[in-house]
Amino acid sequence: MSLHIQILRNYYENRVMPLNFKYDEAAKTVDIEFADGSVVRYYDIAPTVAFLDSRNPARARDFFNYLESMRLHNLACR
């Protein structure tokens, strides 16, 4: 099972929300800290994704939408 599927499942089962998003522009990575204390690093993240905007009140929702779109993209590319 891929990591983004595990994160989605963890959210839907336990409602573990992302709290902090730390983006590294040079490496194009984002470290996401969740309410349960876990931290997950994502690679090759464009700086324009909606969940990176700290002024976005729907960051968590946009992050989960991003994960879902990546899951669907991976399924379509198989």
Gaussian input, Z-matrix of N, CA and C with variables (Angstrom, degrees):
# hf/3-21g

backbone

0 1
 N
 C     1     B1
 C     2     B2     1     A1
 N     3     B3     2     A2     1     D1
 C     4     B4     3     A3     2     D2
 C     5     B5     4     A4     3     D3
 N     6     B6     5     A5     4     D4
 C     7     B7     6     A6     5     D5
 C     8     B8     7     A7     6     D6
 N     9     B9     8     A8     7     D7
 C    10    B10     9     A9     8     D8
 C    11    B11    10    A10     9     D9
 N    12    B12    11    A11    10    D10
 C    13    B13    12    A12    11    D11
 C    14    B14    13    A13    12    D12
 N    15    B15    14    A14    13    D13
 C    16    B16    15    A15    14    D14
 C    17    B17    16    A16    15    D15
 N    18    B18    17    A17    16    D16
 C    19    B19    18    A18    17    D17
 C    20    B20    19    A19    18    D18
 N    21    B21    20    A20    19    D19
 C    22    B22    21    A21    20    D20
 C    23    B23    22    A22    21    D21
 N    24    B24    23    A23    22    D22
 C    25    B25    24    A24    23    D23
 C    26    B26    25    A25    24    D24
 N    27    B27    26    A26    25    D25
 C    28    B28    27    A27    26    D26
 C    29    B29    28    A28    27    D27
 N    30    B30    29    A29    28    D28
 C    31    B31    30    A30    29    D29
 C    32    B32    31    A31    30    D30
 N    33    B33    32    A32    31    D31
 C    34    B34    33    A33    32    D32
 C    35    B35    34    A34    33    D33
 N    36    B36    35    A35    34    D34
 C    37    B37    36    A36    35    D35
 C    38    B38    37    A37    36    D36
 N    39    B39    38    A38    37    D37
 C    40    B40    39    A39    38    D38
 C    41    B41    40    A40    39    D39
 N    42    B42    41    A41    40    D40
 C    43    B43    42    A42    41    D41
 C    44    B44    43    A43    42    D42
 N    45    B45    44    A44    43    D43
 C    46    B46    45    A45    44    D44
 C    47    B47    46    A46    45    D45
 N    48    B48    47    A47    46    D46
 C    49    B49    48    A48    47    D47
 C    50    B50    49    A49    48    D48
 N    51    B51    50    A50    49    D49
 C    52    B52    51    A51    50    D50
 C    53    B53    52    A52    51    D51
 N    54    B54    53    A53    52    D52
 C    55    B55    54    A54    53    D53
 C    56    B56    55    A55    54    D54
 N    57    B57    56    A56    55    D55
 C    58    B58    57    A57    56    D56
 C    59    B59    58    A58    57    D57
 N    60    B60    59    A59    58    D58
 C    61    B61    60    A60    59    D59
 C    62    B62    61    A61    60    D60
 N    63    B63    62    A62    61    D61
 C    64    B64    63    A63    62    D62
 C    65    B65    64    A64    63    D63
 N    66    B66    65    A65    64    D64
 C    67    B67    66    A66    65    D65
 C    68    B68    67    A67    66    D66
 N    69    B69    68    A68    67    D67
 C    70    B70    69    A69    68    D68
 C    71    B71    70    A70    69    D69
 N    72    B72    71    A71    70    D70
 C    73    B73    72    A72    71    D71
 C    74    B74    73    A73    72    D72
 N    75    B75    74    A74    73    D73
 C    76    B76    75    A75    74    D74
 C    77    B77    76    A76    75    D75
 N    78    B78    77    A77    76    D76
 C    79    B79    78    A78    77    D77
 C    80    B80    79    A79    78    D78
 N    81    B81    80    A80    79    D79
 C    82    B82    81    A81    80    D80
 C    83    B83    82    A82    81    D81
 N    84    B84    83    A83    82    D82
 C    85    B85    84    A84    83    D83
 C    86    B86    85    A85    84    D84
 N    87    B87    86    A86    85    D85
 C    88    B88    87    A87    86    D86
 C    89    B89    88    A88    87    D87
 N    90    B90    89    A89    88    D88
 C    91    B91    90    A90    89    D89
 C    92    B92    91    A91    90    D90
 N    93    B93    92    A92    91    D91
 C    94    B94    93    A93    92    D92
 C    95    B95    94    A94    93    D93
 N    96    B96    95    A95    94    D94
 C    97    B97    96    A96    95    D95
 C    98    B98    97    A97    96    D96
 N    99    B99    98    A98    97    D97
 C   100   B100    99    A99    98    D98
 C   101   B101   100   A100    99    D99
 N   102   B102   101   A101   100   D100
 C   103   B103   102   A102   101   D101
 C   104   B104   103   A103   102   D102
 N   105   B105   104   A104   103   D103
 C   106   B106   105   A105   104   D104
 C   107   B107   106   A106   105   D105
 N   108   B108   107   A107   106   D106
 C   109   B109   108   A108   107   D107
 C   110   B110   109   A109   108   D108
 N   111   B111   110   A110   109   D109
 C   112   B112   111   A111   110   D110
 C   113   B113   112   A112   111   D111
 N   114   B114   113   A113   112   D112
 C   115   B115   114   A114   113   D113
 C   116   B116   115   A115   114   D114
 N   117   B117   116   A116   115   D115
 C   118   B118   117   A117   116   D116
 C   119   B119   118   A118   117   D117
 N   120   B120   119   A119   118   D118
 C   121   B121   120   A120   119   D119
 C   122   B122   121   A121   120   D120
 N   123   B123   122   A122   121   D121
 C   124   B124   123   A123   122   D122
 C   125   B125   124   A124   123   D123
 N   126   B126   125   A125   124   D124
 C   127   B127   126   A126   125   D125
 C   128   B128   127   A127   126   D126
 N   129   B129   128   A128   127   D127
 C   130   B130   129   A129   128   D128
 C   131   B131   130   A130   129   D129
 N   132   B132   131   A131   130   D130
 C   133   B133   132   A132   131   D131
 C   134   B134   133   A133   132   D132
 N   135   B135   134   A134   133   D133
 C   136   B136   135   A135   134   D134
 C   137   B137   136   A136   135   D135
 N   138   B138   137   A137   136   D136
 C   139   B139   138   A138   137   D137
 C   140   B140   139   A139   138   D138
 N   141   B141   140   A140   139   D139
 C   142   B142   141   A141   140   D140
 C   143   B143   142   A142   141   D141
 N   144   B144   143   A143   142   D142
 C   145   B145   144   A144   143   D143
 C   146   B146   145   A145   144   D144
 N   147   B147   146   A146   145   D145
 C   148   B148   147   A147   146   D146
 C   149   B149   148   A148   147   D147
 N   150   B150   149   A149   148   D148
 C   151   B151   150   A150   149   D149
 C   152   B152   151   A151   150   D150
 N   153   B153   152   A152   151   D151
 C   154   B154   153   A153   152   D152
 C   155   B155   154   A154   153   D153
 N   156   B156   155   A155   154   D154
 C   157   B157   156   A156   155   D155
 C   158   B158   157   A157   156   D156
 N   159   B159   158   A158   157   D157
 C   160   B160   159   A159   158   D158
 C   161   B161   160   A160   159   D159
 N   162   B162   161   A161   160   D160
 C   163   B163   162   A162   161   D161
 C   164   B164   163   A163   162   D162
 N   165   B165   164   A164   163   D163
 C   166   B166   165   A165   164   D164
 C   167   B167   166   A166   165   D165
 N   168   B168   167   A167   166   D166
 C   169   B169   168   A168   167   D167
 C   170   B170   169   A169   168   D168
 N   171   B171   170   A170   169   D169
 C   172   B172   171   A171   170   D170
 C   173   B173   172   A172   171   D171
 N   174   B174   173   A173   172   D172
 C   175   B175   174   A174   173   D173
 C   176   B176   175   A175   174   D174
 N   177   B177   176   A176   175   D175
 C   178   B178   177   A177   176   D176
 C   179   B179   178   A178   177   D177
 N   180   B180   179   A179   178   D178
 C   181   B181   180   A180   179   D179
 C   182   B182   181   A181   180   D180
 N   183   B183   182   A182   181   D181
 C   184   B184   183   A183   182   D182
 C   185   B185   184   A184   183   D183
 N   186   B186   185   A185   184   D184
 C   187   B187   186   A186   185   D185
 C   188   B188   187   A187   186   D186
 N   189   B189   188   A188   187   D187
 C   190   B190   189   A189   188   D188
 C   191   B191   190   A190   189   D189
 N   192   B192   191   A191   190   D190
 C   193   B193   192   A192   191   D191
 C   194   B194   193   A193   192   D192
 N   195   B195   194   A194   193   D193
 C   196   B196   195   A195   194   D194
 C   197   B197   196   A196   195   D195
 N   198   B198   197   A197   196   D196
 C   199   B199   198   A198   197   D197
 C   200   B200   199   A199   198   D198
 N   201   B201   200   A200   199   D199
 C   202   B202   201   A201   200   D200
 C   203   B203   202   A202   201   D201
 N   204   B204   203   A203   202   D202
 C   205   B205   204   A204   203   D203
 C   206   B206   205   A205   204   D204
 N   207   B207   206   A206   205   D205
 C   208   B208   207   A207   206   D206
 C   209   B209   208   A208   207   D207
 N   210   B210   209   A209   208   D208
 C   211   B211   210   A210   209   D209
 C   212   B212   211   A211   210   D210
 N   213   B213   212   A212   211   D211
 C   214   B214   213   A213   212   D212
 C   215   B215   214   A214   213   D213
 N   216   B216   215   A215   214   D214
 C   217   B217   216   A216   215   D215
 C   218   B218   217   A217   216   D216
 N   219   B219   218   A218   217   D217
 C   220   B220   219   A219   218   D218
 C   221   B221   220   A220   219   D219
 N   222   B222   221   A221   220   D220
 C   223   B223   222   A222   221   D221
 C   224   B224   223   A223   222   D222
 N   225   B225   224   A224   223   D223
 C   226   B226   225   A225   224   D224
 C   227   B227   226   A226   225   D225
 N   228   B228   227   A227   226   D226
 C   229   B229   228   A228   227   D227
 C   230   B230   229   A229   228   D228
 N   231   B231   230   A230   229   D229
 C   232   B232   231   A231   230   D230
 C   233   B233   232   A232   231   D231

   B1=1.4474
   B2=1.5303
   B3=1.3164
   B4=1.4546
   B5=1.5285
   B6=1.3236
   B7=1.4593
   B8=1.5261
   B9=1.3438
   B10=1.4653
   B11=1.5267
   B12=1.3175
   B13=1.4634
   B14=1.5285
   B15=1.3312
   B16=1.4672
   B17=1.5206
   B18=1.3255
   B19=1.4668
   B20=1.5258
   B21=1.3347
   B22=1.4650
   B23=1.5225
   B24=1.3102
   B25=1.4624
   B26=1.5333
   B27=1.3346
   B28=1.4629
   B29=1.5223
   B30=1.3294
   B31=1.4560
   B32=1.5338
   B33=1.3168
   B34=1.4701
   B35=1.5233
   B36=1.3303
   B37=1.4668
   B38=1.5212
   B39=1.3336
   B40=1.4631
   B41=1.5287
   B42=1.3162
   B43=1.4622
   B44=1.5300
   B45=1.3362
   B46=1.4637
   B47=1.5255
   B48=1.3044
   B49=1.4586
   B50=1.5215
   B51=1.3281
   B52=1.4639
   B53=1.5285
   B54=1.3250
   B55=1.4704
   B56=1.5165
   B57=1.3306
   B58=1.4607
   B59=1.5156
   B60=1.3271
   B61=1.4501
   B62=1.5309
   B63=1.3305
   B64=1.4652
   B65=1.5241
   B66=1.3311
   B67=1.4608
   B68=1.5208
   B69=1.3257
   B70=1.4646
   B71=1.5186
   B72=1.3357
   B73=1.4664
   B74=1.5136
   B75=1.3211
   B76=1.4675
   B77=1.5274
   B78=1.3183
   B79=1.4618
   B80=1.5275
   B81=1.3252
   B82=1.4774
   B83=1.5309
   B84=1.3297
   B85=1.4643
   B86=1.5215
   B87=1.3107
   B88=1.4582
   B89=1.5295
   B90=1.3271
   B91=1.4624
   B92=1.5160
   B93=1.3146
   B94=1.4592
   B95=1.5150
   B96=1.3428
   B97=1.4630
   B98=1.5227
   B99=1.3355
   B100=1.4646
   B101=1.5242
   B102=1.3113
   B103=1.4682
   B104=1.5230
   B105=1.3256
   B106=1.4622
   B107=1.5298
   B108=1.3586
   B109=1.4525
   B110=1.5158
   B111=1.3090
   B112=1.4589
   B113=1.5284
   B114=1.3329
   B115=1.4590
   B116=1.5233
   B117=1.3280
   B118=1.4601
   B119=1.5166
   B120=1.3369
   B121=1.4686
   B122=1.5243
   B123=1.3278
   B124=1.4553
   B125=1.5200
   B126=1.3220
   B127=1.4616
   B128=1.5272
   B129=1.3365
   B130=1.4658
   B131=1.5227
   B132=1.3147
   B133=1.4604
   B134=1.5301
   B135=1.3087
   B136=1.4653
   B137=1.5301
   B138=1.3191
   B139=1.4741
   B140=1.5217
   B141=1.3137
   B142=1.4608
   B143=1.5262
   B144=1.3334
   B145=1.4684
   B146=1.5314
   B147=1.3120
   B148=1.4691
   B149=1.5221
   B150=1.3356
   B151=1.4579
   B152=1.5227
   B153=1.3209
   B154=1.4641
   B155=1.5261
   B156=1.3061
   B157=1.4653
   B158=1.5294
   B159=1.3186
   B160=1.4716
   B161=1.5316
   B162=1.3256
   B163=1.4673
   B164=1.5205
   B165=1.3086
   B166=1.4593
   B167=1.5298
   B168=1.3340
   B169=1.4635
   B170=1.5329
   B171=1.3243
   B172=1.4696
   B173=1.5283
   B174=1.3208
   B175=1.4706
   B176=1.5182
   B177=1.3195
   B178=1.4672
   B179=1.5248
   B180=1.3224
   B181=1.4678
   B182=1.5257
   B183=1.3338
   B184=1.4559
   B185=1.5290
   B186=1.3258
   B187=1.4618
   B188=1.5307
   B189=1.3295
   B190=1.4586
   B191=1.5333
   B192=1.3231
   B193=1.4648
   B194=1.5255
   B195=1.3295
   B196=1.4695
   B197=1.5294
   B198=1.3375
   B199=1.4673
   B200=1.5228
   B201=1.3117
   B202=1.4627
   B203=1.5225
   B204=1.3241
   B205=1.4626
   B206=1.5277
   B207=1.3358
   B208=1.4721
   B209=1.5203
   B210=1.3072
   B211=1.4686
   B212=1.5285
   B213=1.3245
   B214=1.4609
   B215=1.5237
   B216=1.3227
   B217=1.4652
   B218=1.5292
   B219=1.3261
   B220=1.4673
   B221=1.5151
   B222=1.3205
   B223=1.4542
   B224=1.5268
   B225=1.3303
   B226=1.4651
   B227=1.5223
   B228=1.3254
   B229=1.4693
   B230=1.5129
   B231=1.2990
   B232=1.4737
   B233=1.4882
   A1=108.08
   A2=116.27
   A3=119.75
   A4=111.06
   A5=114.81
   A6=120.63
   A7=111.69
   A8=117.67
   A9=117.68
   A10=111.09
   A11=118.57
   A12=120.88
   A13=109.69
   A14=116.95
   A15=120.61
   A16=110.80
   A17=117.52
   A18=121.19
   A19=110.25
   A20=116.65
   A21=119.15
   A22=111.23
   A23=116.88
   A24=120.52
   A25=110.38
   A26=116.75
   A27=121.06
   A28=110.20
   A29=116.80
   A30=119.34
   A31=110.94
   A32=116.45
   A33=119.75
   A34=112.80
   A35=117.10
   A36=119.58
   A37=112.62
   A38=117.41
   A39=121.08
   A40=114.27
   A41=117.43
   A42=122.68
   A43=112.28
   A44=116.58
   A45=121.45
   A46=107.56
   A47=115.90
   A48=122.16
   A49=111.85
   A50=116.89
   A51=119.47
   A52=109.51
   A53=115.81
   A54=120.13
   A55=112.78
   A56=116.40
   A57=120.89
   A58=110.43
   A59=115.08
   A60=122.60
   A61=107.39
   A62=117.38
   A63=120.77
   A64=108.23
   A65=115.69
   A66=121.32
   A67=110.59
   A68=116.60
   A69=123.23
   A70=107.04
   A71=115.61
   A72=120.52
   A73=112.82
   A74=117.52
   A75=120.92
   A76=111.34
   A77=116.82
   A78=121.24
   A79=112.89
   A80=116.68
   A81=122.77
   A82=111.01
   A83=114.36
   A84=120.47
   A85=109.03
   A86=115.20
   A87=120.40
   A88=107.48
   A89=115.58
   A90=121.93
   A91=106.94
   A92=115.75
   A93=120.89
   A94=108.88
   A95=114.87
   A96=121.15
   A97=108.24
   A98=114.53
   A99=120.84
   A100=110.66
   A101=116.11
   A102=122.51
   A103=112.58
   A104=117.97
   A105=120.53
   A106=112.51
   A107=117.04
   A108=121.71
   A109=114.33
   A110=118.20
   A111=120.47
   A112=110.20
   A113=115.19
   A114=122.06
   A115=107.57
   A116=115.84
   A117=121.79
   A118=108.13
   A119=115.87
   A120=121.23
   A121=109.03
   A122=115.51
   A123=122.38
   A124=108.61
   A125=116.18
   A126=122.70
   A127=110.33
   A128=114.62
   A129=122.55
   A130=112.31
   A131=115.85
   A132=122.39
   A133=108.78
   A134=116.26
   A135=120.82
   A136=109.60
   A137=117.28
   A138=119.53
   A139=113.16
   A140=118.53
   A141=121.71
   A142=114.05
   A143=118.97
   A144=119.08
   A145=109.35
   A146=115.24
   A147=121.59
   A148=113.00
   A149=118.41
   A150=118.68
   A151=113.48
   A152=118.56
   A153=120.38
   A154=112.90
   A155=117.64
   A156=121.53
   A157=109.65
   A158=116.40
   A159=121.13
   A160=112.29
   A161=117.47
   A162=120.78
   A163=111.88
   A164=117.32
   A165=122.39
   A166=109.33
   A167=118.22
   A168=120.06
   A169=113.21
   A170=116.85
   A171=120.98
   A172=111.35
   A173=116.82
   A174=120.69
   A175=112.65
   A176=117.17
   A177=120.33
   A178=110.56
   A179=116.56
   A180=120.02
   A181=111.05
   A182=116.77
   A183=120.56
   A184=111.21
   A185=116.78
   A186=120.57
   A187=110.33
   A188=117.48
   A189=120.08
   A190=111.36
   A191=117.65
   A192=120.27
   A193=110.94
   A194=115.96
   A195=120.59
   A196=110.02
   A197=116.85
   A198=120.05
   A199=111.24
   A200=116.46
   A201=120.43
   A202=110.65
   A203=117.34
   A204=119.52
   A205=110.85
   A206=117.19
   A207=120.11
   A208=109.87
   A209=118.51
   A210=121.89
   A211=109.16
   A212=116.64
   A213=120.18
   A214=111.18
   A215=116.52
   A216=120.37
   A217=110.64
   A218=116.11
   A219=120.06
   A220=111.60
   A221=117.87
   A222=121.11
   A223=111.75
   A224=116.13
   A225=120.97
   A226=112.36
   A227=116.78
   A228=120.53
   A229=113.27
   A230=118.74
   A231=121.04
   A232=111.42
   D1=132.61
   D2=-178.03
   D3=-72.23
   D4=160.36
   D5=-176.62
   D6=-63.27
   D7=-42.22
   D8=-177.74
   D9=-67.91
   D10=-28.98
   D11=174.92
   D12=-68.74
   D13=-40.46
   D14=178.23
   D15=-62.61
   D16=-40.65
   D17=179.94
   D18=-66.25
   D19=-43.25
   D20=177.19
   D21=-62.06
   D22=-43.42
   D23=179.54
   D24=-63.46
   D25=-42.15
   D26=178.88
   D27=-61.42
   D28=-40.18
   D29=178.67
   D30=-64.44
   D31=-50.35
   D32=-176.31
   D33=-65.94
   D34=-31.95
   D35=-179.65
   D36=-85.12
   D37=-38.19
   D38=-171.94
   D39=-119.06
   D40=-5.61
   D41=-178.31
   D42=57.68
   D43=42.50
   D44=176.45
   D45=-83.51
   D46=112.69
   D47=-174.64
   D48=-96.34
   D49=148.42
   D50=172.04
   D51=-72.41
   D52=137.99
   D53=-178.91
   D54=-107.52
   D55=-47.18
   D56=-174.85
   D57=-126.42
   D58=140.36
   D59=178.20
   D60=-121.47
   D61=116.38
   D62=-179.65
   D63=-116.63
   D64=109.89
   D65=-175.28
   D66=-98.71
   D67=134.43
   D68=174.26
   D69=-108.86
   D70=106.41
   D71=-175.48
   D72=-63.53
   D73=-40.41
   D74=-177.30
   D75=-64.55
   D76=-42.68
   D77=-177.78
   D78=-90.41
   D79=-11.41
   D80=-175.55
   D81=55.22
   D82=45.65
   D83=176.02
   D84=-120.15
   D85=156.99
   D86=174.26
   D87=-133.28
   D88=129.90
   D89=173.66
   D90=-99.46
   D91=124.78
   D92=-178.04
   D93=-115.61
   D94=121.42
   D95=177.67
   D96=-96.48
   D97=130.76
   D98=-179.01
   D99=-101.18
   D100=164.60
   D101=-177.08
   D102=-60.95
   D103=-24.91
   D104=179.51
   D105=-85.08
   D106=3.32
   D107=177.60
   D108=94.49
   D109=-8.94
   D110=179.72
   D111=-75.57
   D112=151.01
   D113=177.75
   D114=-127.69
   D115=131.90
   D116=179.43
   D117=-124.52
   D118=134.73
   D119=177.95
   D120=-102.91
   D121=132.33
   D122=175.76
   D123=-112.69
   D124=142.43
   D125=-176.35
   D126=-109.83
   D127=158.12
   D128=177.46
   D129=55.70
   D130=49.04
   D131=178.74
   D132=-98.89
   D133=124.01
   D134=178.23
   D135=-68.29
   D136=142.72
   D137=-179.21
   D138=-69.92
   D139=-4.99
   D140=-176.53
   D141=-97.40
   D142=0.02
   D143=-179.27
   D144=-66.32
   D145=144.36
   D146=-171.40
   D147=-62.30
   D148=-33.65
   D149=-175.06
   D150=-73.42
   D151=-7.45
   D152=176.65
   D153=-85.32
   D154=-14.01
   D155=-179.65
   D156=-78.66
   D157=112.93
   D158=-176.46
   D159=-65.38
   D160=-16.96
   D161=178.67
   D162=-87.21
   D163=-3.08
   D164=-177.49
   D165=-81.20
   D166=113.97
   D167=-179.33
   D168=-72.19
   D169=-12.88
   D170=-178.57
   D171=-109.72
   D172=35.05
   D173=-176.44
   D174=-57.85
   D175=-46.47
   D176=-177.88
   D177=-62.12
   D178=-45.62
   D179=178.98
   D180=-61.59
   D181=-43.63
   D182=179.87
   D183=-64.84
   D184=-35.62
   D185=176.80
   D186=-63.60
   D187=-46.70
   D188=179.54
   D189=-66.56
   D190=-34.89
   D191=174.55
   D192=-63.81
   D193=-39.02
   D194=177.13
   D195=-61.84
   D196=-46.64
   D197=178.81
   D198=-60.32
   D199=-42.88
   D200=-179.95
   D201=-64.03
   D202=-40.76
   D203=179.45
   D204=-66.37
   D205=-35.32
   D206=177.18
   D207=-67.81
   D208=-36.81
   D209=178.86
   D210=-64.55
   D211=-45.93
   D212=-179.95
   D213=-66.01
   D214=-37.80
   D215=177.52
   D216=-62.80
   D217=-43.68
   D218=179.12
   D219=-63.20
   D220=-37.97
   D221=177.35
   D222=-65.98
   D223=-40.34
   D224=-178.60
   D225=-69.50
   D226=-27.05
   D227=-177.37
   D228=-86.49
   D229=-1.37
   D230=-178.85
   D231=-82.12

